[in-house]
């Protein structure tokens, strides 16, 4: 009923989004691969971008990431420096991406050309931005969560689609379904019917001490339940879970609560890499304090710092079903 009532607004939004996607964009100095999704919310874009950059490096490319820095206060254009910048400065995802390749943050992506050229990069991997026309894309890889698929297939606000599906499919070069599920299979059929290659991949939890003491898992990502399920699948004893909104900024009171509950019950705290960088600015546990200049903020203290130090990080890797053969071929052609 809600979707039906919102249908007129969704139609107007879809028409506007479709016209916007049709605009021409700025050509950057090197080829651009965009990792996006059809729907609002998390689908696995960042792990896909990381995996793509690793594939590119294996083929001799010098990739650089381009991001808007969602959740950070700096607008750029600038080169992200994990030793100085914190999640409050640049957002959580750029700090994760910087572990694999240089990251350029530009709220207006079309203004990043000079920094990209100066970096000596041979390839740009853009995390998100599929619907944004600011930059010309050489390859658009659209990610679909296998469990969630396309939702009810309606455009926002009646459903999760960012624009009409046929408009988005027309501009996609390939669709990557991550994980299993009927919803993902249905999305794959829609993509194949539109003549788009469909790739498959899975998010695999890295080995860790997941079968040890009871865990208190907490996450503020697009789909916390998927994270909790991956821990259970690895044999973890999840004594309790705490789910927060995507990109949640933790406060001192929340950190104290998590620490006190875990200590009182003898539970071990565990979270995602994205949540961990928001707690302390990096994933090393060192908690380096940012420099005074260039817009960086200082380090966290008190309960947040203690939570950052205490929590285990459950990292995941994206594994392509075809070992990335399709993407390797496309990347090789961009040399």
C-alpha positions as CSV (number, residue, x, y, z in Angstrom):
1,X,0.0,0.0,0.0
2,X,2.8,2.4,0.9
3,X,4.6,1.7,-2.5
4,X,1.3,2.4,-4.3
5,X,0.7,5.6,-2.5
6,X,4.2,6.8,-3.3
7,X,4.1,5.8,-6.9
8,X,3.5,9.3,-8.3
9,X,6.5,10.7,-6.4
10,X,8.6,7.7,-7.5
11,X,7.7,8.3,-11.1
12,X,8.8,11.9,-10.9
13,X,12.0,10.9,-9.1
14,X,12.7,8.2,-11.7
15,X,12.2,10.6,-14.6
16,X,14.6,13.2,-13.0
17,X,17.2,10.5,-12.2
18,X,17.0,9.1,-15.7
19,X,17.6,12.5,-17.3
20,X,20.5,13.2,-15.0
21,X,22.2,9.9,-15.8
22,X,21.9,10.8,-19.5
23,X,24.1,13.9,-19.2
24,X,27.7,13.9,-20.5
25,X,30.6,13.8,-18.0
26,X,34.2,15.0,-17.8
27,X,36.8,12.7,-19.2
28,X,39.6,12.1,-16.7
29,X,43.3,11.6,-17.7
30,X,43.1,7.8,-17.4
31,X,40.4,5.1,-17.8
32,X,37.7,4.9,-15.1
33,X,36.0,1.8,-13.7
34,X,32.9,2.6,-11.7
35,X,31.6,0.3,-9.0
36,X,28.0,1.1,-8.3
37,X,24.7,-0.4,-7.4
38,X,21.1,-0.2,-8.6
39,X,19.6,0.4,-5.2
40,X,20.1,2.6,-2.1
41,X,22.1,1.0,0.7
42,X,25.0,-1.4,1.0
43,X,25.6,-4.1,-1.6
44,X,29.3,-4.8,-1.4
45,X,30.8,-1.9,-3.5
46,X,33.8,-1.3,-1.3
47,X,35.0,-4.9,-1.2
48,X,34.5,-5.1,-5.0
49,X,36.5,-1.9,-5.5
50,X,39.3,-3.3,-3.4
51,X,39.3,-6.6,-5.3
52,X,39.3,-4.8,-8.6
53,X,42.3,-2.7,-7.6
54,X,44.1,-5.9,-6.6
55,X,43.3,-7.4,-10.0
56,X,44.5,-4.3,-11.7
57,X,47.8,-4.2,-9.8
58,X,48.4,-7.8,-10.8
59,X,48.2,-6.8,-14.4
60,X,50.7,-4.0,-14.0
61,X,48.2,-1.1,-13.6
62,X,48.8,1.7,-11.1
63,X,45.3,2.1,-9.8
64,X,44.0,5.1,-7.8
65,X,40.7,5.2,-6.0
66,X,38.3,8.1,-6.5
67,X,35.7,8.8,-3.8
68,X,33.4,11.6,-2.6
69,X,34.3,10.7,1.0
70,X,30.8,10.1,2.3
71,X,30.5,10.9,6.0
72,X,33.7,13.1,6.1
73,X,33.8,16.8,6.5
74,X,36.6,17.6,3.9
75,X,35.5,18.3,0.3
76,X,38.8,18.1,-1.5
77,X,40.1,17.5,-4.0
78,X,42.9,16.0,-1.9
79,X,44.9,12.8,-1.5
80,X,43.9,10.8,1.5
81,X,46.7,10.3,4.1
82,X,45.8,7.6,6.6
83,X,48.5,8.8,8.9
84,X,46.8,12.1,9.3
85,X,43.2,11.9,8.2
86,X,40.5,10.3,10.3
87,X,37.0,9.0,9.4
88,X,35.6,12.3,10.5
89,X,37.8,14.0,7.9
90,X,37.3,11.8,4.9
91,X,34.8,9.1,5.8
92,X,35.4,5.4,6.6
93,X,35.6,3.9,3.2
94,X,38.6,6.0,1.9
95,X,40.7,4.8,4.9
96,X,40.0,1.2,3.9
97,X,40.7,1.8,0.3
98,X,44.0,3.5,1.1
99,X,45.3,0.1,2.4
100,X,45.4,-1.1,-1.2
101,X,46.1,2.0,-3.4
102,X,46.2,5.8,-3.2
103,X,42.9,7.5,-2.7
104,X,41.8,10.8,-4.1
105,X,38.8,12.5,-2.4
106,X,36.8,15.0,-4.4
107,X,33.2,16.0,-3.5
108,X,33.0,17.0,-7.2
109,X,34.6,14.1,-8.9
110,X,35.2,16.0,-12.1
111,X,37.7,18.3,-10.3
112,X,40.0,15.4,-9.5
113,X,41.8,15.3,-12.8
114,X,45.0,17.2,-11.8
115,X,45.6,15.0,-8.7
116,X,45.0,11.9,-10.7
117,X,47.5,12.9,-13.4
118,X,50.1,14.0,-10.7
119,X,49.7,10.6,-9.0
120,X,51.0,8.7,-12.0
121,X,48.0,6.4,-12.0
122,X,47.1,4.4,-15.0
123,X,43.5,3.6,-13.9
124,X,40.8,5.1,-11.7
125,X,38.6,2.8,-9.6
126,X,35.5,4.8,-8.5
127,X,33.7,3.5,-5.4
128,X,30.1,4.5,-6.1
129,X,28.9,7.2,-8.5
130,X,27.2,5.0,-11.1
131,X,24.1,7.3,-11.2
132,X,26.3,10.5,-11.1
133,X,27.1,11.8,-14.6
134,X,30.0,14.1,-13.5
135,X,32.7,11.7,-14.8
136,X,32.9,9.7,-18.0
137,X,33.1,6.0,-17.3
138,X,34.9,3.4,-19.3
139,X,33.4,0.4,-17.5
140,X,30.5,0.4,-15.1
141,X,30.2,-2.7,-12.9
142,X,27.0,-2.7,-10.9
143,X,26.9,-4.8,-7.7
144,X,23.8,-6.7,-6.5
145,X,23.4,-8.3,-3.1
146,X,22.2,-11.8,-3.7
147,X,19.9,-11.9,-0.7
148,X,18.3,-8.5,-1.3
149,X,18.3,-8.2,-5.0
150,X,16.2,-5.3,-6.3
151,X,13.7,-5.2,-3.5
152,X,10.2,-4.5,-4.8
153,X,11.6,-3.2,-8.1
154,X,10.2,0.3,-7.5
155,X,12.1,3.6,-7.6
156,X,12.6,5.6,-4.4
157,X,10.7,6.5,-2.3
158,X,8.3,3.7,-3.3
159,X,11.2,1.2,-3.4
160,X,15.0,1.0,-3.2
161,X,15.9,1.7,-6.9
162,X,17.9,4.8,-7.4
163,X,16.5,5.2,-11.0
164,X,14.3,3.1,-13.2
165,X,15.9,-0.3,-13.8
166,X,15.8,-0.2,-17.6
167,X,17.6,3.2,-17.5
168,X,20.3,1.9,-15.2
169,X,20.8,-1.4,-17.1
170,X,21.3,0.6,-20.3
171,X,24.3,2.2,-18.8
172,X,25.8,-0.8,-17.0
173,X,28.5,-2.8,-18.7
174,X,28.3,-5.8,-16.3
175,X,26.4,-6.9,-13.2
176,X,28.1,-8.6,-10.3
177,X,25.8,-10.7,-8.0
178,X,27.4,-11.1,-4.6
179,X,26.3,-14.1,-2.5
180,X,23.4,-16.5,-3.1
181,X,19.6,-15.9,-3.0
182,X,16.5,-15.9,-5.1
183,X,16.4,-12.1,-5.2
184,X,19.9,-12.0,-6.7
185,X,19.0,-14.7,-9.3
186,X,16.0,-12.7,-10.4
187,X,18.2,-9.6,-10.8
188,X,20.6,-11.7,-12.8
189,X,17.8,-12.8,-15.2
190,X,16.8,-9.2,-15.7
191,X,20.4,-8.2,-16.5
192,X,20.8,-11.1,-18.9
193,X,17.6,-10.3,-20.7
194,X,19.1,-6.8,-21.3
195,X,22.2,-8.4,-22.8
196,X,24.5,-7.6,-19.8
197,X,27.2,-10.1,-18.6
198,X,26.4,-11.4,-15.2
199,X,29.3,-12.2,-12.9
200,X,29.2,-14.0,-9.5
201,X,31.2,-13.5,-6.3
202,X,31.1,-14.2,-2.6
203,X,32.3,-12.3,0.5
204,X,34.6,-14.6,2.5
205,X,35.4,-13.9,6.1
206,X,39.1,-14.0,6.7
207,X,40.4,-16.6,9.2
208,X,40.4,-15.6,12.8
209,X,39.7,-16.7,16.3
210,X,36.0,-16.9,15.6
211,X,35.5,-20.3,17.4
212,X,36.9,-19.1,20.7
213,X,35.1,-17.3,23.5
214,X,31.6,-15.9,23.1
215,X,31.4,-12.8,21.0
216,X,29.6,-9.5,21.2
217,X,29.4,-8.4,17.6
218,X,28.5,-4.8,16.7
219,X,28.2,-3.1,13.3
220,X,27.0,0.1,11.7
221,X,27.0,-0.9,8.0
222,X,24.4,-1.3,5.2
223,X,23.4,-4.8,6.4
224,X,24.6,-5.7,9.9
225,X,22.7,-9.0,9.8
226,X,24.8,-10.2,6.9
227,X,27.9,-9.5,9.0
228,X,26.5,-11.4,12.0
229,X,25.5,-14.3,9.7
230,X,29.0,-14.5,8.3
231,X,30.4,-14.9,11.8
232,X,27.9,-17.6,12.7
233,X,28.8,-19.3,9.4
234,X,32.5,-19.3,10.5
235,X,31.5,-21.1,13.7
236,X,31.4,-18.1,16.0
237,X,29.5,-18.2,19.3
238,X,27.6,-14.9,19.0
239,X,26.4,-14.2,22.5
240,X,24.8,-10.9,21.5
241,X,24.7,-8.5,18.6
242,X,24.2,-4.7,18.3
243,X,23.1,-3.3,15.0
244,X,23.5,0.4,14.1
245,X,22.7,2.5,11.1
246,X,25.0,2.6,8.1
247,X,28.1,4.9,8.7
248,X,27.0,5.3,12.3
249,X,29.3,7.7,14.3
250,X,29.8,6.1,17.7
251,X,29.6,8.2,20.8
252,X,31.5,7.8,24.1
253,X,28.3,6.6,25.9
254,X,27.8,3.8,23.3
255,X,31.4,2.8,23.6
256,X,31.3,2.6,27.4
257,X,28.1,0.5,27.2
258,X,29.7,-2.0,24.7
259,X,32.9,-2.2,26.8
260,X,31.0,-2.7,30.1
261,X,28.7,-5.4,28.8
262,X,31.5,-7.3,27.3
263,X,33.6,-7.1,30.4
264,X,30.8,-8.1,32.7
265,X,29.8,-11.1,30.7
266,X,33.3,-12.2,29.6
267,X,32.6,-11.6,26.0
268,X,35.0,-10.6,23.2
269,X,34.1,-7.6,21.1
270,X,34.2,-7.9,17.3
271,X,33.2,-5.5,14.5
272,X,33.7,-4.7,10.9
273,X,36.7,-3.0,9.3
274,X,34.5,0.0,8.4
275,X,33.3,0.4,12.0
276,X,36.8,0.1,13.3
277,X,38.1,3.0,11.3
278,X,35.3,5.1,12.5
279,X,36.3,4.3,16.1
280,X,40.0,5.2,15.7
281,X,40.8,6.4,12.2
282,X,42.7,3.4,11.1
283,X,42.7,-0.5,11.3
284,X,46.1,-1.0,12.7
285,X,45.1,-0.4,16.3
286,X,47.9,2.2,16.6
287,X,45.5,5.1,16.8
288,X,47.9,7.5,15.2
289,X,47.1,11.1,16.1
290,X,46.4,13.4,13.1
291,X,48.7,16.3,12.3
292,X,47.7,19.8,13.1
293,X,47.4,21.2,9.5
294,X,45.6,20.4,6.3
295,X,42.2,20.0,7.9
296,X,42.9,16.7,9.8
297,X,41.3,16.2,13.2
298,X,43.0,14.8,16.4
299,X,42.7,11.3,17.7
300,X,39.9,9.9,19.7
301,X,40.2,9.3,23.4
302,X,38.4,7.7,26.4
303,X,36.0,5.0,25.8
304,X,36.1,5.2,22.0
305,X,39.9,4.7,22.0
306,X,39.5,1.8,24.4
307,X,36.8,0.2,22.2
308,X,39.0,0.7,19.1
309,X,41.8,-1.1,21.0
310,X,39.7,-3.9,22.4
311,X,37.5,-4.9,19.4
312,X,38.6,-7.6,17.0
313,X,38.2,-6.8,13.3
314,X,36.5,-9.3,11.1
315,X,37.8,-8.6,7.6
316,X,36.2,-10.0,4.5
317,X,37.5,-10.5,1.0
318,X,35.6,-10.6,-2.3
319,X,36.2,-13.8,-4.3
320,X,35.1,-13.9,-7.9
321,X,33.6,-17.2,-9.1
322,X,35.5,-17.0,-12.4
323,X,38.7,-15.9,-10.7
324,X,38.0,-12.5,-12.2
325,X,38.6,-13.7,-15.8
326,X,36.0,-11.3,-17.4
327,X,37.4,-8.3,-15.5
328,X,41.0,-9.3,-16.1
329,X,40.3,-9.2,-19.8
330,X,38.7,-5.8,-19.6
331,X,41.5,-4.4,-17.4
332,X,44.2,-5.7,-19.8
333,X,42.5,-3.9,-22.6
334,X,42.8,-0.6,-20.7
335,X,46.6,-0.9,-20.5
